[in-house]
Amino acid sequence: MSDESPETLRQAARDALATSVLANNRAAGRRVAAAESCTGGMVSVALTDIPGSSDVFSAGFITYSGNAKQSQLDVSSEILETFGEVSLATAWAMAAGALANSDADVAVAITGIAGPGGGSEKKPVGQVVFARALRGQDPDDYFTQRVQFDSKDRGAIRHAATLFALDLLQPERDSLRPSEDIALPAS
């Protein structure tokens, strides 16, 4: 049994994955970007905490409000009004906007409800929506997925969402296509 705190273990897992993402994208000659809402920049911080990340990390967009999603990522008001800020369509548009507004080759987007409040029956606390866009890819093939993290703990949800998003930036995820909803534990 480890005597390390949960926060120390979370940090170690995050750092190891971010290091791997940077190394694998560096080897592939690619740059990455992140468009974040509920994670509030945690994906960008994870990547930029690693020394030498500037040759791979292109841009991070923290778009917590609908207005920020519109002004920084060109998410249309129609998408936000029709589907809401936590939706597959919004995550898709965020990822597309991150590519359009950076020199990244691959972008990930995260929007969700980290809690402890703000959830509803249709969009409960722990629901996070992800999108992944690859430059040159048919936009109809962008990966999108809604994940229900099984937790009410804000820190656990945000950490789990950060790790999920980092993993989406791995080159071996290039073949992913739109997916079914899934449920995962958050720790």
C-alpha positions in Angstrom: 0.0 0.0 0.0 1.4 3.4 -1.0 1.7 6.1 1.6 1.6 8.8 -1.0 -1.4 11.1 -1.0 -4.1 10.8 -3.7 -3.0 14.2 -5.0 0.6 13.0 -5.3 -0.5 9.9 -7.2 -2.7 12.0 -9.5 0.2 14.4 -10.2 2.5 11.5 -11.0 -0.1 9.9 -13.4 -0.7 13.2 -15.1 3.0 14.0 -15.5 3.7 10.5 -16.9 0.9 10.7 -19.5 1.8 14.3 -20.5 5.5 13.3 -21.0 4.3 10.4 -23.2 2.0 12.6 -25.2 4.8 15.1 -25.9 7.4 12.5 -26.8 5.0 10.6 -29.1 3.9 13.7 -30.9 7.4 15.0 -31.1 8.4 11.7 -32.7 5.5 12.1 -35.2 6.5 15.7 -36.0 3.2 17.1 -34.7 1.9 20.0 -32.6 -1.0 19.8 -30.3 -3.7 22.1 -28.9 -6.3 22.0 -26.2 -9.7 23.7 -26.0 -10.9 23.4 -22.4 -14.0 24.3 -20.4 -14.6 22.3 -17.3 -10.9 21.4 -16.9 -10.0 25.1 -16.8 -6.6 24.7 -18.4 -5.5 21.5 -16.6 -4.6 19.8 -19.9 -2.5 22.8 -21.0 -0.8 23.0 -17.6 -0.1 19.2 -17.7 1.7 19.6 -21.0 3.5 22.9 -20.3 4.7 21.6 -16.9 7.0 19.3 -18.9 10.3 21.0 -19.8 10.8 21.4 -23.6 7.1 21.2 -24.4 7.1 24.3 -26.6 8.1 22.4 -29.7 5.0 20.3 -29.4 2.4 22.3 -27.5 0.9 24.9 -29.8 -2.0 26.5 -28.0 -4.4 26.2 -25.1 -7.8 27.8 -25.1 -9.7 28.1 -21.8 -13.3 28.8 -22.8 -15.3 28.5 -19.7 -18.3 30.6 -20.9 -20.4 30.4 -24.0 -19.1 33.8 -25.1 -15.5 32.6 -24.8 -16.3 29.6 -26.9 -17.8 31.9 -29.6 -15.0 34.5 -29.6 -11.9 32.3 -29.2 -13.0 29.1 -31.0 -15.7 30.3 -33.4 -18.4 28.1 -31.8 -21.7 29.3 -33.4 -24.4 30.7 -31.2 -26.8 28.3 -33.0 -24.8 25.3 -31.7 -24.8 26.7 -28.2 -28.5 27.6 -28.2 -29.6 24.3 -29.9 -27.4 21.8 -28.1 -26.0 23.6 -25.0 -22.5 24.1 -23.9 -22.1 20.5 -22.7 -22.9 18.6 -25.9 -21.2 16.6 -28.7 -21.8 19.4 -31.1 -20.2 22.0 -28.9 -17.1 19.8 -28.2 -16.8 19.1 -31.9 -17.0 22.8 -32.7 -14.4 23.6 -30.0 -12.0 21.1 -31.4 -12.5 22.4 -34.9 -12.0 26.0 -33.6 -8.8 25.0 -31.8 -7.3 23.7 -35.1 -8.5 26.7 -37.1 -7.0 29.1 -34.5 -3.6 27.5 -34.1 -0.9 25.7 -36.0 -1.7 22.4 -34.2 -2.0 19.1 -36.1 -4.3 17.6 -33.5 -6.6 19.2 -31.0 -8.7 18.0 -28.1 -11.7 19.7 -26.6 -13.3 19.2 -23.2 -16.6 20.5 -21.9 -18.6 19.2 -19.0 -20.1 19.5 -15.6 -17.5 19.0 -12.9 -19.8 19.8 -10.0 -20.6 19.6 -7.2 -23.6 21.7 -8.5 -24.8 22.6 -12.0 -26.0 19.2 -13.0 -29.5 18.2 -14.2 -31.3 15.0 -15.0 -30.2 15.1 -18.6 -26.7 16.4 -17.9 -25.7 15.2 -14.5 -22.5 16.1 -12.5 -19.7 14.1 -14.0 -20.8 14.2 -17.6 -17.9 15.4 -19.7 -17.9 15.6 -23.5 -14.7 15.2 -25.5 -13.8 15.8 -29.1 -10.6 15.2 -31.1 -9.8 16.7 -34.4 -6.9 16.0 -36.7 -5.8 18.5 -39.3 -6.7 17.3 -42.8 -9.3 14.8 -41.4 -12.9 14.9 -42.7 -14.7 16.9 -40.1 -17.5 14.2 -40.1 -14.9 11.8 -38.8 -13.8 13.9 -35.8 -13.9 11.8 -32.6 -16.6 12.8 -30.2 -17.6 11.0 -27.0 -19.8 11.7 -24.0 -18.4 10.2 -20.8 -20.2 9.9 -17.5 -17.5 9.9 -14.7 -18.8 8.1 -11.7 -18.1 10.6 -9.0 -19.5 13.8 -7.4 -16.0 15.0 -6.5 -15.0 18.0 -8.6 -11.3 17.3 -8.3 -11.7 13.6 -9.3 -13.9 14.5 -12.3 -11.5 17.2 -13.5 -8.5 14.9 -13.1 -10.1 12.0 -14.9 -11.2 14.3 -17.7 -7.6 15.7 -18.0 -6.2 12.2 -18.3 -8.8 11.1 -20.8 -8.1 14.3 -22.9 -4.3 13.8 -22.7 -4.7 10.2 -23.9 -6.8 11.5 -26.9 -3.8 13.5 -28.1 -1.7 10.3 -28.5 -0.8 9.6 -32.2 -2.2 6.0 -31.9 -5.7 7.6 -31.3 -5.7 8.9 -34.9 -8.1 6.1 -36.1 -10.8 7.0 -33.5 -14.1 8.0 -34.9 -17.3 9.2 -33.2 -18.2 6.9 -30.4 -21.0 5.7 -28.1 -21.4 7.2 -24.6 -19.5 5.4 -21.9 -19.3 5.5 -18.1 -15.9 5.5 -16.2 -14.8 5.7 -12.6 -13.1 9.0 -11.5 -10.4 8.9 -8.9 
